[in-house]
């Protein structure tokens, strides 16, 4: 049976995956738009978002994961949110960065191509992926342009103390879930 071009492209896109590591305390509209940008740029239908364990100004990993789970409902792709826990393959405390490296190494046969999203300031941390093509084959680092003039996570957390939810993507109409997760009245 012959496949249409659309069927071929859909099947091909399912063999690509976007990996988006970060702290995300909390995930904001810049992160949301960055993930959409990565999915579009890579022609991928799947993504893994690796959320770091480190708490920042009272924002926990659990809260960030729950917020990402809400956001993922508004992204036209299969998005899995992964809480980074435990140790990495090197026996060190796992980080979003180390889990990205480990995921690619462990899943070489499962995907045709890995696309790793990194902010312009973080590109250097991912250079090992491009240097060792045997260990990390078919991997492309995509530089994420600043979204909304580069949103500062520190400023978002400061504004949250005043109940400011302007960091939430416009697609999220019901802010009550976000308020509940962040314990904002």
OpenMM code with the backbone's topology and positions (N, CA, C; nanometers):
from openmm import Vec3, app, unit

residues = "UNK UNK UNK UNK UNK UNK UNK UNK UNK UNK UNK UNK UNK UNK UNK UNK UNK UNK UNK UNK UNK UNK UNK UNK UNK UNK UNK UNK UNK UNK UNK UNK UNK UNK UNK UNK UNK UNK UNK UNK UNK UNK UNK UNK UNK UNK UNK UNK UNK UNK UNK UNK UNK UNK UNK UNK UNK UNK UNK UNK UNK UNK UNK UNK UNK UNK UNK UNK UNK UNK UNK UNK UNK UNK UNK UNK UNK UNK UNK UNK UNK UNK UNK UNK UNK UNK UNK UNK UNK UNK UNK UNK UNK UNK UNK UNK UNK UNK UNK UNK UNK UNK UNK UNK UNK UNK UNK UNK UNK UNK UNK UNK UNK UNK UNK UNK UNK UNK UNK UNK UNK UNK UNK UNK UNK UNK UNK UNK UNK UNK UNK UNK UNK UNK UNK UNK UNK UNK UNK UNK UNK UNK UNK UNK UNK UNK UNK UNK UNK UNK UNK UNK UNK UNK UNK UNK UNK UNK UNK UNK UNK UNK UNK UNK UNK UNK UNK UNK UNK UNK UNK UNK UNK UNK UNK UNK UNK UNK UNK UNK UNK UNK UNK UNK UNK".split()
positions = [
    Vec3(0.0833, -0.1182, 0.0000),
    Vec3(0.0000, 0.0000, 0.0000),
    Vec3(0.0881, 0.1250, 0.0000),
    Vec3(0.0586, 0.2161, -0.0912),
    Vec3(0.1346, 0.3399, -0.0996),
    Vec3(0.0914, 0.4354, 0.0112),
    Vec3(0.1886, 0.5112, 0.0585),
    Vec3(0.1621, 0.6110, 0.1610),
    Vec3(0.1544, 0.7482, 0.0955),
    Vec3(0.0687, 0.8311, 0.1501),
    Vec3(0.0651, 0.9692, 0.1040),
    Vec3(0.1844, 1.0424, 0.1645),
    Vec3(0.2168, 1.1556, 0.1086),
    Vec3(0.3260, 1.2364, 0.1627),
    Vec3(0.2960, 1.2754, 0.3070),
    Vec3(0.1720, 1.3083, 0.3346),
    Vec3(0.1312, 1.3463, 0.4694),
    Vec3(0.1532, 1.2302, 0.5669),
    Vec3(0.1164, 1.1083, 0.5281),
    Vec3(0.1371, 0.9912, 0.6133),
    Vec3(0.2872, 0.9687, 0.6372),
    Vec3(0.3660, 0.9815, 0.5301),
    Vec3(0.5104, 0.9642, 0.5423),
    Vec3(0.5687, 1.0664, 0.6398),
    Vec3(0.5310, 1.1914, 0.6254),
    Vec3(0.5842, 1.2970, 0.7121),
    Vec3(0.5414, 1.2759, 0.8569),
    Vec3(0.4188, 1.2294, 0.8785),
    Vec3(0.3708, 1.2034, 1.0142),
    Vec3(0.4537, 1.0917, 1.0777),
    Vec3(0.4753, 0.9836, 1.0028),
    Vec3(0.5542, 0.8718, 1.0549),
    Vec3(0.6984, 0.9149, 1.0806),
    Vec3(0.7528, 0.9945, 0.9925),
    Vec3(0.8895, 1.0435, 1.0088),
    Vec3(0.9003, 1.1314, 1.1335),
    Vec3(0.8031, 1.2190, 1.1537),
    Vec3(0.8050, 1.3087, 1.2690),
    Vec3(0.7982, 1.2311, 1.3999),
    Vec3(0.7346, 1.1154, 1.3976),
    Vec3(0.7273, 1.0332, 1.5185),
    Vec3(0.8599, 0.9669, 1.5531),
    Vec3(0.9566, 0.9723, 1.4643),
    Vec3(1.0880, 0.9157, 1.4940),
    Vec3(1.1851, 1.0222, 1.5431),
    Vec3(1.1384, 1.1446, 1.5546),
    Vec3(1.2166, 1.2559, 1.6066),
    Vec3(1.1675, 1.2862, 1.7475),
    Vec3(1.2564, 1.3378, 1.8320),
    Vec3(1.2140, 1.3793, 1.9658),
    Vec3(1.2911, 1.5043, 2.0071),
    Vec3(1.2187, 1.5937, 2.0722),
    Vec3(1.2776, 1.7142, 2.1295),
    Vec3(1.3046, 1.6872, 2.2764),
    Vec3(1.4233, 1.7252, 2.3211),
    Vec3(1.4590, 1.7164, 2.4624),
    Vec3(1.4804, 1.8588, 2.5126),
    Vec3(1.4090, 1.8935, 2.6186),
    Vec3(1.4112, 2.0312, 2.6688),
    Vec3(1.4411, 2.0276, 2.8185),
    Vec3(1.5700, 2.0378, 2.8561),
    Vec3(1.6075, 2.0333, 2.9968),
    Vec3(1.6104, 2.1719, 3.0603),
    Vec3(1.5781, 2.1776, 3.1898),
    Vec3(1.5879, 2.3044, 3.2603),
    Vec3(1.5389, 2.2960, 3.4031),
    Vec3(1.5533, 2.4067, 3.4725),
    Vec3(1.5048, 2.4161, 3.6101),
    Vec3(1.3555, 2.4431, 3.6117),
    Vec3(1.3113, 2.5408, 3.5313),
    Vec3(1.1698, 2.5735, 3.5144),
    Vec3(1.1022, 2.6047, 3.6491),
    Vec3(1.1559, 2.7016, 3.7211),
    Vec3(1.0991, 2.7369, 3.8515),
    Vec3(1.0451, 2.8794, 3.8506),
    Vec3(0.9233, 2.9003, 3.8132),
    Vec3(0.8304, 2.8064, 3.7517),
    Vec3(0.8416, 2.8119, 3.5989),
    Vec3(0.7792, 2.7156, 3.5306),
    Vec3(0.7733, 2.7268, 3.3849),
    Vec3(0.6882, 2.8489, 3.3485),
    Vec3(0.7350, 2.9288, 3.2556),
    Vec3(0.6623, 3.0509, 3.2189),
    Vec3(0.6340, 3.0524, 3.0683),
    Vec3(0.5699, 3.1596, 3.0247),
    Vec3(0.5287, 3.1660, 2.8839),
    Vec3(0.6474, 3.1612, 2.7884),
    Vec3(0.7637, 3.2055, 2.8308),
    Vec3(0.8825, 3.1939, 2.7464),
    Vec3(0.9213, 3.0480, 2.7260),
    Vec3(0.9140, 2.9684, 2.8335),
    Vec3(0.9422, 2.8242, 2.8222),
    Vec3(0.8387, 2.7564, 2.7320),
    Vec3(0.7129, 2.7924, 2.7514),
    Vec3(0.6019, 2.7371, 2.6724),
    Vec3(0.6246, 2.7633, 2.5233),
    Vec3(0.6551, 2.8884, 2.4903),
    Vec3(0.6790, 2.9259, 2.3504),
    Vec3(0.8073, 2.8617, 2.2973),
    Vec3(0.9071, 2.8474, 2.3830),
    Vec3(1.0322, 2.7827, 2.3412),
    Vec3(1.0072, 2.6377, 2.3016),
    Vec3(0.9269, 2.5666, 2.3796),
    Vec3(0.8975, 2.4270, 2.3457),
    Vec3(0.8210, 2.4186, 2.2138),
    Vec3(0.7248, 2.5076, 2.1940),
    Vec3(0.6523, 2.5083, 2.0663),
    Vec3(0.7477, 2.5385, 1.9505),
    Vec3(0.8392, 2.6314, 1.9710),
    Vec3(0.9397, 2.6656, 1.8701),
    Vec3(1.0240, 2.5423, 1.8351),
    Vec3(1.0697, 2.4697, 1.9375),
    Vec3(1.1538, 2.3512, 1.9169),
    Vec3(1.0795, 2.2429, 1.8397),
    Vec3(0.9548, 2.2192, 1.8765),
    Vec3(0.8749, 2.1184, 1.8068),
    Vec3(0.8557, 2.1560, 1.6597),
    Vec3(0.8288, 2.2821, 1.6354),
    Vec3(0.8093, 2.3298, 1.4990),
    Vec3(0.9393, 2.3231, 1.4186),
    Vec3(1.0459, 2.3709, 1.4766),
    Vec3(1.1760, 2.3755, 1.4074),
    Vec3(1.2264, 2.2344, 1.3739),
    Vec3(1.1965, 2.1373, 1.4616),
    Vec3(1.2461, 2.0010, 1.4424),
    Vec3(1.1491, 1.9119, 1.3648),
    Vec3(1.0288, 1.9613, 1.3402),
    Vec3(0.9247, 1.8806, 1.2765),
    Vec3(0.8969, 1.7536, 1.3580),
    Vec3(0.9028, 1.7673, 1.4891),
    Vec3(0.8823, 1.6543, 1.5793),
    Vec3(0.7427, 1.6584, 1.6391),
    Vec3(0.6922, 1.5411, 1.6733),
    Vec3(0.5616, 1.5301, 1.7383),
    Vec3(0.5746, 1.4851, 1.8830),
    Vec3(0.6981, 1.4726, 1.9320),
    Vec3(0.7217, 1.4250, 2.0682),
    Vec3(0.8274, 1.5102, 2.1364),
    Vec3(0.8099, 1.5248, 2.2686),
    Vec3(0.9090, 1.5987, 2.3470),
    Vec3(0.9144, 1.5428, 2.4879),
    Vec3(1.0326, 1.5536, 2.5463),
    Vec3(1.0516, 1.5260, 2.6882),
    Vec3(1.1052, 1.6531, 2.7499),
    Vec3(1.0397, 1.6956, 2.8572),
    Vec3(1.0839, 1.8127, 2.9320),
    Vec3(1.1425, 1.7601, 3.0627),
    Vec3(1.2725, 1.7819, 3.0826),
    Vec3(1.3406, 1.7375, 3.2040),
    Vec3(1.3423, 1.8526, 3.3037),
    Vec3(1.2733, 1.8344, 3.4182),
    Vec3(1.2596, 1.9395, 3.5195),
    Vec3(1.3539, 1.9105, 3.6355),
    Vec3(1.4415, 2.0064, 3.6645),
    Vec3(1.5399, 1.9906, 3.7707),
    Vec3(1.4792, 1.9839, 3.9097),
    Vec3(1.5543, 1.9227, 4.0005),
    Vec3(1.5060, 1.9000, 4.1371),
    Vec3(1.5252, 2.0207, 4.2284),
    Vec3(1.6182, 2.1075, 4.1961),
    Vec3(1.6536, 2.2178, 4.2852),
    Vec3(1.5360, 2.3137, 4.3058),
    Vec3(1.5055, 2.3397, 4.4326),
    Vec3(1.4010, 2.4373, 4.4664),
    Vec3(1.4593, 2.5776, 4.4520),
    Vec3(1.3767, 2.6678, 4.4013),
    Vec3(1.4210, 2.8065, 4.3859),
    Vec3(1.3156, 2.9004, 4.4424),
    Vec3(1.3547, 2.9743, 4.5440),
    Vec3(1.2658, 3.0728, 4.6077),
    Vec3(1.1296, 3.0139, 4.6410),
    Vec3(1.1291, 2.8902, 4.6907),
    Vec3(1.0042, 2.8272, 4.7327),
    Vec3(0.9280, 2.7554, 4.6229),
    Vec3(0.9750, 2.7623, 4.4984),
    Vec3(0.9096, 2.6905, 4.3887),
    Vec3(0.9767, 2.5532, 4.3787),
    Vec3(0.8963, 2.4487, 4.3916),
    Vec3(0.9496, 2.3127, 4.3943),
    Vec3(0.9408, 2.2453, 4.2578),
    Vec3(1.0127, 2.1358, 4.2468),
    Vec3(1.0058, 2.0535, 4.1266),
    Vec3(0.8632, 2.0029, 4.1058),
    Vec3(0.7996, 1.9592, 4.2123),
    Vec3(0.6625, 1.9072, 4.2015),
    Vec3(0.5678, 2.0127, 4.1442),
    Vec3(0.5804, 2.1362, 4.1904),
    Vec3(0.4964, 2.2433, 4.1381),
    Vec3(0.5249, 2.2674, 3.9898),
    Vec3(0.6525, 2.2689, 3.9548),
    Vec3(0.6901, 2.2926, 3.8155),
    Vec3(0.6384, 2.1819, 3.7243),
    Vec3(0.6480, 2.0582, 3.7689),
    Vec3(0.5972, 1.9459, 3.6897),
    Vec3(0.4467, 1.9606, 3.6686),
    Vec3(0.3734, 1.9945, 3.7728),
    Vec3(0.2272, 2.0097, 3.7611),
    Vec3(0.1909, 2.1225, 3.6649),
    Vec3(0.2650, 2.2321, 3.6695),
    Vec3(0.2378, 2.3434, 3.5779),
    Vec3(0.2685, 2.3013, 3.4340),
    Vec3(0.3815, 2.2340, 3.4127),
    Vec3(0.4137, 2.1839, 3.2786),
    Vec3(0.3053, 2.0888, 3.2279),
    Vec3(0.2501, 2.0080, 3.3166),
    Vec3(0.1445, 1.9149, 3.2748),
    Vec3(0.0217, 1.9915, 3.2249),
    Vec3(-0.0085, 2.1034, 3.2867),
    Vec3(-0.1181, 2.1885, 3.2379),
    Vec3(-0.0804, 2.2464, 3.1009),
    Vec3(0.0386, 2.3029, 3.0918),
    Vec3(0.0832, 2.3634, 2.9661),
    Vec3(0.0811, 2.2622, 2.8518),
    Vec3(0.1221, 2.1396, 2.8806),
    Vec3(0.1361, 2.0394, 2.7744),
    Vec3(0.0036, 2.0097, 2.7051),
    Vec3(-0.1064, 2.0347, 2.7729),
    Vec3(-0.2389, 2.0142, 2.7116),
    Vec3(-0.2653, 2.1132, 2.5985),
    Vec3(-0.1890, 2.2208, 2.5946),
    Vec3(-0.2079, 2.3267, 2.4956),
    Vec3(-0.0999, 2.3241, 2.3874),
    Vec3(-0.0240, 2.2164, 2.3840),
    Vec3(0.0810, 2.2001, 2.2834),
    Vec3(0.0434, 2.0803, 2.1974),
    Vec3(0.0441, 2.0994, 2.0683),
    Vec3(0.0002, 1.9964, 1.9748),
    Vec3(0.1117, 1.8944, 1.9508),
    Vec3(0.1414, 1.8169, 2.0549),
    Vec3(0.2453, 1.7136, 2.0474),
    Vec3(0.2317, 1.6235, 2.1691),
    Vec3(0.3011, 1.5120, 2.1644),
    Vec3(0.3077, 1.4220, 2.2784),
    Vec3(0.4209, 1.4722, 2.3682),
    Vec3(0.3855, 1.5382, 2.4775),
    Vec3(0.4847, 1.5977, 2.5669),
    Vec3(0.4845, 1.5206, 2.6986),
    Vec3(0.6016, 1.4685, 2.7336),
    Vec3(0.6173, 1.3994, 2.8617),
    Vec3(0.7015, 1.4867, 2.9537),
    Vec3(0.6517, 1.5075, 3.0733),
    Vec3(0.7225, 1.5879, 3.1721),
    Vec3(0.7948, 1.4908, 3.2653),
    Vec3(0.9262, 1.5072, 3.2794),
    Vec3(1.0075, 1.4148, 3.3581),
    Vec3(1.0692, 1.4898, 3.4755),
    Vec3(1.0366, 1.4462, 3.5972),
    Vec3(1.1003, 1.5001, 3.7170),
    Vec3(1.2364, 1.4329, 3.7314),
    Vec3(1.3420, 1.5110, 3.7281),
    Vec3(1.4773, 1.4570, 3.7364),
    Vec3(1.5077, 1.4235, 3.8823),
    Vec3(1.5325, 1.2944, 3.9068),
    Vec3(1.5588, 1.2439, 4.0418),
    Vec3(1.6738, 1.1446, 4.0374),
    Vec3(1.7290, 1.1131, 4.1533),
    Vec3(1.8268, 1.0049, 4.1627),
    Vec3(1.9631, 1.0422, 4.1095),
    Vec3(2.0294, 0.9404, 4.0531),
    Vec3(2.1644, 0.9598, 4.0023),
    Vec3(2.1685, 0.9341, 3.8520),
    Vec3(2.2661, 0.9957, 3.7877),
    Vec3(2.2826, 0.9735, 3.6442),
    Vec3(2.3746, 0.8534, 3.6210),
    Vec3(2.4048, 0.8252, 3.4954),
    Vec3(2.4871, 0.7082, 3.4614),
    Vec3(2.6296, 0.7188, 3.5174),
    Vec3(2.6726, 0.8391, 3.5460),
    Vec3(2.8061, 0.8584, 3.6026),
    Vec3(2.8089, 0.8462, 3.7542),
    Vec3(2.6914, 0.8191, 3.8141),
    Vec3(2.6839, 0.8040, 3.9590),
    Vec3(2.6720, 0.9349, 4.0357),
    Vec3(2.6547, 1.0440, 3.9649),
    Vec3(2.6378, 1.1762, 4.0286),
    Vec3(2.4897, 1.2083, 4.0412),
    Vec3(2.4588, 1.3070, 4.1229),
    Vec3(2.3194, 1.3517, 4.1331),
    Vec3(2.2720, 1.3934, 3.9942),
    Vec3(2.1586, 1.3404, 3.9552),
    Vec3(2.1052, 1.3687, 3.8214),
    Vec3(2.0657, 1.5148, 3.8084),
    Vec3(2.0909, 1.5695, 3.6904),
    Vec3(2.0494, 1.7060, 3.6559),
    Vec3(1.9736, 1.6980, 3.5231),
    Vec3(1.9005, 1.8013, 3.4872),
    Vec3(1.8366, 1.7995, 3.3545),
    Vec3(1.9386, 1.7792, 3.2421),
    Vec3(2.0552, 1.8386, 3.2556),
    Vec3(2.1599, 1.8243, 3.1547),
    Vec3(2.2088, 1.6791, 3.1466),
    Vec3(2.2425, 1.6195, 3.2609),
    Vec3(2.2939, 1.4815, 3.2582),
    Vec3(2.1870, 1.3828, 3.2120),
    Vec3(2.0620, 1.4087, 3.2441),
    Vec3(1.9549, 1.3194, 3.1993),
    Vec3(1.9351, 1.3285, 3.0483),
    Vec3(1.9609, 1.4450, 2.9919),
    Vec3(1.9532, 1.4610, 2.8459),
    Vec3(2.0593, 1.3734, 2.7792),
    Vec3(2.1824, 1.3828, 2.8289),
    Vec3(2.2906, 1.2993, 2.7759),
    Vec3(2.2561, 1.1510, 2.7921),
    Vec3(2.2115, 1.1121, 2.9119),
    Vec3(2.1796, 0.9708, 2.9383),
    Vec3(2.0653, 0.9215, 2.8499),
    Vec3(1.9634, 1.0047, 2.8314),
    Vec3(1.8486, 0.9640, 2.7494),
    Vec3(1.8919, 0.9348, 2.6054),
    Vec3(1.9734, 1.0221, 2.5505),
    Vec3(2.0184, 1.0011, 2.4123),
    Vec3(2.1010, 0.8732, 2.4030),
    Vec3(2.1930, 0.8557, 2.4950),
    Vec3(2.2777, 0.7357, 2.4932),
    Vec3(2.1946, 0.6078, 2.5052),
    Vec3(2.0924, 0.6107, 2.5892),
    Vec3(2.0099, 0.4915, 2.6148),
    Vec3(1.9055, 0.4645, 2.5068),
    Vec3(1.8766, 0.5634, 2.4228),
    Vec3(1.7664, 0.5503, 2.3264),
    Vec3(1.8095, 0.5682, 2.1814),
    Vec3(1.9354, 0.5423, 2.1527),
    Vec3(1.9885, 0.5587, 2.0168),
    Vec3(1.9064, 0.4807, 1.9138),
    Vec3(1.8620, 0.3627, 1.9497),
    Vec3(1.7887, 0.2792, 1.8546),
    Vec3(1.6408, 0.3097, 1.8461),
    Vec3(1.5906, 0.3962, 1.9335),
    Vec3(1.4469, 0.4235, 1.9377),
    Vec3(1.4040, 0.5439, 1.8544),
    Vec3(1.4984, 0.6340, 1.8258),
    Vec3(1.4653, 0.7564, 1.7529),
    Vec3(1.5675, 0.7784, 1.6420),
    Vec3(1.5211, 0.8333, 1.5297),
    Vec3(1.6129, 0.8660, 1.4204),
    Vec3(1.6929, 0.9915, 1.4508),
    Vec3(1.6312, 1.0820, 1.5279),
    Vec3(1.7002, 1.2079, 1.5544),
    Vec3(1.6556, 1.2673, 1.6876),
    Vec3(1.7537, 1.3251, 1.7579),
    Vec3(1.7291, 1.3946, 1.8841),
    Vec3(1.7548, 1.5431, 1.8612),
    Vec3(1.6633, 1.6252, 1.9070),
    Vec3(1.6797, 1.7706, 1.8997),
    Vec3(1.6802, 1.8219, 2.0433),
    Vec3(1.7889, 1.8874, 2.0813),
    Vec3(1.8033, 1.9375, 2.2173),
    Vec3(1.7906, 2.0884, 2.2141),
    Vec3(1.6966, 2.1400, 2.2937),
    Vec3(1.6765, 2.2836, 2.3010),
    Vec3(1.7622, 2.3452, 2.4090),
    Vec3(1.8300, 2.4535, 2.3737),
    Vec3(1.9135, 2.5243, 2.4704),
    Vec3(1.9067, 2.6731, 2.4436),
    Vec3(1.8927, 2.7487, 2.5500),
    Vec3(1.8989, 2.8932, 2.5373),
    Vec3(2.0370, 2.9342, 2.4888),
    Vec3(2.0454, 3.0495, 2.4276),
    Vec3(2.1726, 3.0946, 2.3705),
    Vec3(2.2855, 3.0933, 2.4732),
    Vec3(2.2511, 3.1211, 2.5998),
    Vec3(2.3532, 3.1250, 2.7047),
    Vec3(2.3950, 2.9854, 2.7515),
    Vec3(2.3207, 2.8813, 2.7126),
    Vec3(2.3479, 2.7444, 2.7584),
    Vec3(2.4078, 2.6526, 2.6520),
    Vec3(2.4244, 2.6998, 2.5309),
    Vec3(2.4702, 2.6168, 2.4197),
    Vec3(2.6003, 2.5432, 2.4532),
    Vec3(2.6939, 2.6103, 2.5182),
    Vec3(2.8242, 2.5497, 2.5467),
    Vec3(2.8118, 2.4245, 2.6326),
    Vec3(2.7109, 2.4192, 2.7185),
    Vec3(2.6940, 2.3032, 2.8071),
    Vec3(2.6566, 2.1769, 2.7298),
    Vec3(2.6129, 2.1928, 2.6058),
    Vec3(2.5680, 2.0792, 2.5257),
    Vec3(2.6654, 2.0404, 2.4157),
    Vec3(2.7819, 2.1042, 2.4101),
    Vec3(2.8768, 2.0777, 2.3020),
    Vec3(2.9248, 1.9333, 2.2987),
    Vec3(2.9259, 1.8659, 2.4131),
    Vec3(2.9669, 1.7256, 2.4167),
    Vec3(2.8782, 1.6369, 2.3309),
    Vec3(2.7530, 1.6769, 2.3133),
    Vec3(2.6613, 1.5990, 2.2303),
    Vec3(2.7045, 1.5994, 2.0845),
    Vec3(2.7599, 1.7079, 2.0409),
    Vec3(2.8010, 1.7187, 1.9011),
    Vec3(2.9435, 1.6693, 1.8783),
    Vec3(3.0241, 1.6644, 1.9839),
    Vec3(3.1627, 1.6200, 1.9705),
    Vec3(3.1731, 1.4686, 1.9571),
    Vec3(3.0938, 1.3946, 2.0333),
    Vec3(3.1030, 1.2482, 2.0340),
    Vec3(2.9841, 1.1895, 1.9587),
    Vec3(2.9963, 1.1831, 1.8260),
    Vec3(2.8860, 1.1368, 1.7410),
    Vec3(2.8587, 0.9867, 1.7551),
    Vec3(2.9552, 0.9089, 1.8045),
    Vec3(2.9305, 0.7659, 1.8265),
    Vec3(2.8415, 0.7450, 1.9483),
    Vec3(2.8683, 0.8190, 2.0522),
    Vec3(2.7905, 0.8054, 2.1763),
    Vec3(2.6560, 0.8765, 2.1655),
    Vec3(2.6544, 0.9880, 2.0921),
    Vec3(2.5321, 1.0695, 2.0790),
    Vec3(2.5028, 1.0944, 1.9308),
    Vec3(2.4648, 0.9884, 1.8584),
    Vec3(2.4423, 1.0044, 1.7140),
    Vec3(2.3144, 1.0817, 1.6843),
    Vec3(2.3116, 1.1402, 1.5674),
    Vec3(2.1898, 1.2047, 1.5179),
    Vec3(2.1314, 1.3027, 1.6182),
    Vec3(2.2180, 1.3868, 1.6705),
    Vec3(2.1745, 1.4845, 1.7700),
    Vec3(2.2047, 1.6240, 1.7187),
    Vec3(2.1041, 1.7101, 1.7264),
    Vec3(2.1191, 1.8492, 1.6864),
    Vec3(2.0798, 1.9375, 1.8032),
    Vec3(2.1625, 2.0342, 1.8329),
    Vec3(2.1296, 2.1331, 1.9355),
    Vec3(2.0625, 2.2500, 1.8647),
    Vec3(1.9464, 2.2873, 1.9139),
    Vec3(1.8744, 2.4007, 1.8566),
    Vec3(1.8830, 2.5166, 1.9549),
    Vec3(1.9384, 2.6251, 1.9083),
    Vec3(1.9468, 2.7458, 1.9895),
    Vec3(1.8089, 2.8115, 1.9943),
    Vec3(1.7614, 2.8326, 2.1146),
    Vec3(1.6290, 2.8928, 2.1328),
    Vec3(1.6454, 3.0437, 2.1406),
    Vec3(1.5840, 3.1165, 2.0488),
    Vec3(1.5920, 3.2627, 2.0580),
    Vec3(1.5144, 3.3105, 2.1802),
    Vec3(1.5553, 3.4234, 2.2371),
    Vec3(1.4830, 3.4743, 2.3537),
    Vec3(1.3341, 3.4923, 2.3227),
    Vec3(1.2509, 3.4450, 2.4130),
    Vec3(1.1065, 3.4587, 2.3994),
    Vec3(1.0611, 3.5748, 2.4885),
    Vec3(0.9799, 3.6628, 2.4365),
    Vec3(0.9284, 3.7755, 2.5143),
    Vec3(1.0414, 3.8572, 2.5765),
    Vec3(1.1447, 3.8856, 2.4987),
    Vec3(1.2586, 3.9666, 2.5432),
    Vec3(1.3309, 3.9046, 2.6625),
    Vec3(1.3403, 3.7730, 2.6647),
    Vec3(1.4131, 3.6982, 2.7695),
    Vec3(1.3529, 3.7217, 2.9083),
    Vec3(1.2654, 3.6334, 2.9461),
    Vec3(1.1991, 3.6417, 3.0764),
    Vec3(1.2935, 3.5906, 3.1839),
    Vec3(1.3053, 3.6644, 3.2921),
    Vec3(1.3903, 3.6253, 3.4039),
    Vec3(1.3098, 3.5424, 3.5032),
    Vec3(1.3570, 3.4197, 3.5314),
    Vec3(1.2912, 3.3357, 3.6313),
    Vec3(1.2935, 3.4007, 3.7685),
    Vec3(1.4038, 3.4682, 3.8010),
    Vec3(1.4146, 3.5369, 3.9299),
    Vec3(1.3070, 3.6443, 3.9412),
    Vec3(1.2881, 3.7213, 3.8345),
    Vec3(1.1863, 3.8277, 3.8364),
    Vec3(1.0453, 3.7676, 3.8459),
    Vec3(1.0217, 3.6572, 3.7746),
    Vec3(0.8914, 3.5900, 3.7824),
    Vec3(0.8641, 3.5494, 3.9267),
    Vec3(0.9642, 3.4896, 3.9931),
    Vec3(0.9447, 3.4467, 4.1328),
    Vec3(0.9224, 3.5654, 4.2252),
    Vec3(0.9910, 3.6759, 4.2011),
    Vec3(0.9695, 3.7964, 4.2819),
    Vec3(0.8269, 3.8484, 4.2628),
    Vec3(0.7811, 3.8528, 4.1375),
    Vec3(0.6465, 3.9012, 4.1080),
    Vec3(0.5383, 3.8086, 4.1637),
    Vec3(0.5691, 3.6810, 4.1722),
    Vec3(0.4734, 3.5848, 4.2262),
    Vec3(0.4377, 3.6159, 4.3713),
    Vec3(0.5314, 3.6743, 4.4436),
    Vec3(0.5064, 3.7102, 4.5844),
    Vec3(0.3914, 3.8095, 4.5961),
    Vec3(0.3651, 3.8829, 4.4865),
    Vec3(0.2530, 3.9777, 4.4823),
    Vec3(0.1332, 3.9198, 4.4080),
    Vec3(0.1373, 3.7901, 4.3802),
    Vec3(0.0255, 3.7245, 4.3114),
    Vec3(0.0213, 3.7488, 4.1621),
    Vec3(0.1302, 3.7998, 4.1046),
    Vec3(0.1364, 3.8312, 3.9613),
    Vec3(0.1491, 3.7030, 3.8800),
    Vec3(0.0494, 3.6744, 3.7974),
    Vec3(0.0507, 3.5554, 3.7133),
    Vec3(0.0711, 3.5886, 3.5654),
    Vec3(0.1300, 3.7032, 3.5371),
    Vec3(0.1504, 3.7431, 3.3975),
    Vec3(0.2503, 3.6526, 3.3258),
    Vec3(0.3186, 3.5655, 3.3992),
    Vec3(0.4132, 3.4716, 3.3380),
    Vec3(0.3429, 3.3556, 3.2679),
    Vec3(0.2149, 3.3355, 3.2965),
    Vec3(0.1401, 3.2214, 3.2427),
    Vec3(0.1066, 3.2477, 3.0957),
    Vec3(0.1249, 3.1481, 3.0079),
    Vec3(0.0903, 3.1670, 2.8666),
    Vec3(-0.0557, 3.2077, 2.8490),
    Vec3(-0.0817, 3.2898, 2.7481),
    Vec3(-0.2173, 3.3412, 2.7240),
    Vec3(-0.3171, 3.2302, 2.6937),
    Vec3(-0.2684, 3.1159, 2.6454),
    Vec3(-0.3571, 3.0041, 2.6136),
    Vec3(-0.4243, 2.9459, 2.7375),
    Vec3(-0.3643, 2.9651, 2.8531),
    Vec3(-0.4179, 2.9115, 2.9788),
    Vec3(-0.5191, 3.0122, 3.0333),
    Vec3(-0.6460, 2.9813, 3.0165),
    Vec3(-0.7515, 3.0751, 3.0562),
    Vec3(-0.7894, 3.0620, 3.2038),
    Vec3(-0.7883, 2.9397, 3.2558),
    Vec3(-0.8260, 2.9162, 3.3948),
    Vec3(-0.7008, 2.9193, 3.4820),
    Vec3(-0.6793, 3.0331, 3.5470),
    Vec3(-0.5599, 3.0492, 3.6292),
    Vec3(-0.5749, 2.9896, 3.7685),
    Vec3(-0.6942, 2.9424, 3.8011),
    Vec3(-0.7163, 2.8881, 3.9355),
    Vec3(-0.6288, 2.7663, 3.9634),
    Vec3(-0.6086, 2.6818, 3.8633),
    Vec3(-0.5216, 2.5654, 3.8823),
    Vec3(-0.3783, 2.6083, 3.9143),
    Vec3(-0.3302, 2.7076, 3.8426),
    Vec3(-0.1938, 2.7583, 3.8659),
    Vec3(-0.1850, 2.8178, 4.0057),
    Vec3(-0.2849, 2.8969, 4.0426),
    Vec3(-0.2863, 2.9564, 4.1776),
    Vec3(-0.2840, 2.8489, 4.2845),
    Vec3(-0.3617, 2.7444, 4.2643),
    Vec3(-0.3674, 2.6358, 4.3626),
    Vec3(-0.2321, 2.5660, 4.3732),
    Vec3(-0.1705, 2.5361, 4.2596),
    Vec3(-0.0400, 2.4688, 4.2594),
    Vec3(0.0643, 2.5535, 4.3323),
    Vec3(0.0610, 2.6841, 4.3079),
    Vec3(0.1605, 2.7749, 4.3675),
    Vec3(0.1177, 2.8307, 4.5038),
    Vec3(0.0008, 2.7868, 4.5489),
    Vec3(-0.0550, 2.8303, 4.6788),
    Vec3(-0.0698, 2.9820, 4.6852),
    Vec3(-0.1305, 3.0377, 4.5816),
    Vec3(-0.1574, 3.1815, 4.5744),
    Vec3(-0.3067, 3.2009, 4.5990),
    Vec3(-0.3397, 3.2939, 4.6811),
    Vec3(-0.4810, 3.3205, 4.7127),
    Vec3(-0.5445, 3.4095, 4.6100),
] * unit.nanometer
topology = app.Topology()
chain = topology.addChain("A")
for resn in residues:
    res = topology.addResidue(resn, chain)
    for name in ("N", "CA", "C"):
        topology.addAtom(name, app.Element.getBySymbol(name[0]), res)
